[in-house]
Amino acid sequence: MIFPVVLRARILENYVAREFLKLMGLSLVTFVSLFIIVDFFEKIDRLVRAHLGAGALLEYLILKLPFAIGQVLPAAVLLGVMLTFGLMSRSHETMAIRTSGLNILSLVRPTIIYSGVVALLLLALNLYLIPWSQGRLDVFWQTQVDKKPPRNLHNLEHFWYKGDQAIYNIVMFRKDIQTLEGVKIYLFDRQFHLVQIIAAARAQWQEDHWQFSEGYVQFFDPATGAVTGEKFQQRDLVLTEHPKDFADLEKKVAEMDVDELYRYTARLERDGYKSTPYRVDLYSRFSLALTPLILVILGLGLALRHEQIHLTSMVAVGLGLMFVYWLFFGFCASFGQAGSLPALLAVIAPHLAVGAVAARLLHRVVR
């Protein structure tokens, strides 16, 4: 008698999986479409004034797609699982499963597995695809809509840069030829005593070092206070900072993938700057991938807690709890960025709290 029970469970699991994927897919398409439509009509006046062709508009929509999917994917998972079991309950399928001797919770495995796959997809979106698309979208808006030159043709002018035991004062950084114009560098020792000042008309990057031209260098002895100096026509120096460090100054955090954000955070910490907001952002990209798993448990707890449920009310409650979840996450992340909470705790605490509520609801399910 065991074989027929196992066979029935397997057939029912396949049925649940098929319904869940169908309803989650429909929810995802609906949410993404609404997101794209609202965003498009918010910006349609500027897009029309830019006289963009059909190809450019299509490119804009495609570049907007990864961000839209990342925003609505957890909601699609929640709605998919609530509709799957809610519709089964309304048609008395869950009652038939229970009366047949099967534990209704034995059928939730497909939804958990697929929500885990969705979590991995969301992780890839957060770490790589969304930052890439946001960077391309910013370039698109700058060049196609605002009609400005590409970012890589914009030279950085008149800025200070704090590096590794060095402070740079630069008149212009020319990206195309990787050259610093009108550069002055203050070099310090580990005790932050000034040891050198290098001033040069230009410094050009040569594969693994900087080549300074037409300059002057001053040496300071912290022990005696003696100051010496000399002029030079050309001098090669190996510094920690490379051209990429200066080029990344104008790159927004949202456009950095996980590797770039990690390096940026590490450099800030190395140079003595506060990196807490960026570390919270880095941790958030990983922790938000847990959202589909927690929401699928929450949806199961709401859909299966009673034999007879009101589908519309259940969906409203589920989406309301999800909204509170996101608000709570943003609230904790803000405290983390302000330094009031440890960065890791700030991005994990909302998942632990909502996960506990979801687990409690699922534990009370009528089997």
N, C-alpha and C positions, 0 to 999 in steps of 0.2 A: 504493500500500500504506500510505501515511501516514494516510489518512482513517480506515480501519478501526481503526488503533491509537489514534488520537485519540478516536474514537468509543467504543472499549472503555474507555479511560481515563476518559472522562466518565461513562459508565454506572457504572463501578466507584466513582468518586468519589461519585456520588449514593447508591449503595448504602452506602458507608462513612458518609456524612453521616447517612443515615436511621438506621442502626444506632447510631451514636454518640449522636445526639439521644435515641433511645429509651432506651438504657441509662443515659445521664447523667440523663435525666428520672426514670427508676425509682430510680436511686441517690439523687437529690436528695429525692424523696418519702419514701424509706425513712429517710434520715438526719434529715430535718426531723421526721418523725413520731416517731422515737426521741427526738430532742432535746426535743420538746414534751411527750411522754408522761413522760419522766424528770423534767423540770422541773415538770410539773403534779402528779405524785405527791409530789414533794418539798414542795410548798406546799399540798397538798390539805387538810391539817388546818386551816390558817388560813383557807383559802377557804371551807370548810364552816362554821367557827365564825362567819364574817362573814355567813352566811345570804344568799349571793349567788344571784340567779336565773340562769336559763339564758342570758338576754341578757348579763348582766354577765360570766359565765364565757366566753361566746363573744368578748366584747370583749377580755378578758384574753388569750385565745389568739391573736386577730388582732394585738394589739399586740406579742405576743412573737414573731410570725412573722418580721418583718424581721431581727431579731437572729439568730434560728435559721438563716435562709437564709444570712446573711453568714458565719456560722461554718462551715457545712458545704458551701457551694458549691464551694470548691476541691477538697475531698475527692470530691465528686460528679463533677467533671471528670476527676480522676485515675482513679477507678474506672470511669467510662464509657469512657475511651480504652483502659484495660487490658483490660476485658471485650470491647470491640469487636474488637480485633486478637487478643486471646487466644483468643476463640471462633473467629475466622477461622482461626487457626493450628491449633487442635485439629481443625477439620473439613477441614484441608488446603487451605483456600481461598488462604492466602498462598503455599503451594507452587505452586498452579495459576497464580497471578498471576505468580510469578517465572518459571515454565517457559514462560509465554506471551510472554516477552520484555519485560514491563513492569518498571520499577523500582518496587519496593514503596513507596519513599519518595515517589513521585509521587502516591500516594493519601492522604497525610497532610494535604494542604491543607485539606480540609473541617474536620478537627479543630482545626487551627490557627486557622482563620477563626472558628469558633464559640467557641473558647476566648477569642479576642479580644473577641467580643460579651459573653461572660460576664464578662470583665475590666472592661468598661465598666459592666455592670450592678452588679458588686461595688463599683466606684468610686462610683457613684451611691448605693448603699446606705450605704457608709462615710461619705460626705460629708454626706448630707442625711437619708435615710429612717431609718436606725438611730438617729441622735441624736434625731430627732423622736419616734420610737416609744418610745425610752427615757424621754424627758421625759413623754410621755402616760402611760406605764406607771407611772412614779413617782407621778404625780398620781392615777392609778387606785388604786394600792396605798394611798396616803395617805388618800384620801377614801372608797373603797369597802370596804377591808379594815380599816384602822386607825381608820376613822370619825372622821377629823380634818377640820377645815375646809380648803377649797382653799388652795393655797399663796399665791395672790394676795391672800388675806384675812389672811395672817400678817404682822404688822408686825415689822420688824427693831428690836431693842432693844439699847441700851448697846454700841456698837461703835466701833472706830477704823477710819479709812479713809485710806490715803495716796493722794493725788491728784497732779495736775500742779503742783508747787511749793506744795503745800498738804497739811496733815494735818487731818482732820476728827475731832472727838469728838462723837458724836451719841447722845442719849438714846433717840430713837425715830424711825424712818422710817416714815411712814404711806403705804403704797403707793396706797391708794384715792384720796387727795386730793393725792398727790405733795408731801408736806410733811415737813420735818425739824423735830422738836421738841427743844428744849434743845440747840442746836447751838453748837459752838465751833470756829472755824477758825483755824489757824496758817498764815499765808502767808509764803513765803520767796522770796528772790531767787535768781538763778542760782548764786551762791556759797553757797547754803543759809544765808544770814543771815536771821534773823527780821525781817520788816518790818511785819507787821500781825497783830493778834489780833482776831477778830470774834466776839463772843458775842451770841447772840440767843435769845429765847424760842422763835421759830419762823422757818423760812424756807420759803416756798411757791414752787413752780415756776410761772412765768408765761410760757409759750410758748417764750421764748428766753433767759430770765434768772431769777435767784432774787430774790424780794422778802423781805427780812429785816424782822422786826418786833420792837419792844421790845428793843433791844440796846445794846451798847456796843462801840466800836472803839478800839483802841490802835495808835499808830504808833510804830515804832522806827527811829531813824536809825543805820544801821550805822557811819557815819563818826564821828559825835559821841557816840553812845550816848544821845542825848536821847529821852525818851519823852513823848508827848502822847496825849490821849484825848478822846473826846466821846461823849455818849449820843445815841441817835436813836430815834425812834418807828417810822420806816419808811425803808428804804434798798434801792435796787435794785443788784444786783451781777451782772456777767457772769463766770461761772466756767467752767472747762473741764469740770467734772463735771456731768452731767445726771442726772435721776432713774433712768434706765435703768442707769447705772453702779452705783448702790446696789442696785437690784432684782436685778442679775445676781450679787450676792455669794453668794447661796444656790444658784445654778444650777450643777449638777455639770458637769464637763468632758465626761463621756460624753453629756450632753444638749445640748451645743453643736454646731451644724452648723459647717461649715468656715469660713464667714464670721465667725460669732460667736467661734470659737476663735482665728482669726487676729487679730481685734480685741482679744481678751482677752490674747493673747500680746504684741501690740504695746503694749498699755497697761502690762503688767507691766514690759516693757523700758523704756518711757518713764519709769515711776515708780521705776526702779532696782532692781526685784525680779528674782530669778533666774527665767528663763522656760524654761530648758533642758528640763525634763520635758514642758512643754506644747508646745514646738516639736517634740520627738520624737514626741509623739502626733499632732501636725498632719501631719508628714511620713509617719508610719506609715499614715495613712488613704489617702494616695496610693500609697505603695509596696506595700501589701498587695494592691492591684488587679493587680499583676504576678504574683501567686501562681498563678492558673489557667494562664497562659501557660507558666510554668516547669514546673508539674506535668504539663501535657499533653506537653511534650517528654520529661520523665522517664518518663511512662507509655509513650510510644512507644518509648523506648530499652529499657525492660524487656520490652515485649510483642514486639518485633521482633528482639531480639538473637540468638535462636536459631530454627531452623525448628520444632523440637519443644520446647514448654515445658510445665511443670506449672502449670496455671492457678491453683490454690489457693496454691501457694508464691509465684508471681509477685505475686498480690494482697497477700499478707502482707508481702512485701518492699517493695512500693510504698507501702502504708499505713505501714509502719515508717519508711521514709525520709521520708515526709511528716511523721510525728510528730517525727522528729529535726529536720526543717526548721523546724517551728514552735517547738521548744525553742530552736534556735539563734537564731531571730529574737527570741524573748523575751529570751534571754541578751544579745544585742547591744543590744537596746532598753534593757535595764536599765543596761548600761554607758553608753549614750548619755544616759539620764536622770541618771546620776550624774556626768556630765561627763567620763568617762574616754575617751569616743570622740566625735568631732564628730557632731552630731545627724544630718546627712544620711548620713554614712558608716555610722552605726549601723543605719539602716533599709534601706540599699542593700547592705551587705556580705553578708547572708545570701542575698539573691537572686543576687548574683554568684557566690557559692561553690556553691550548689545548682544554679544555672544552668550552671556549668562542668561539674559532674558529669553533669547531664542531657544536655548537648551531647556530652560524651565518650561516653556510652552510645549516643546516637543515631548518632554517627559510626561506631561499631563494628557497626552493624546489618548483617546479611547481606542484600545486595541481590539 
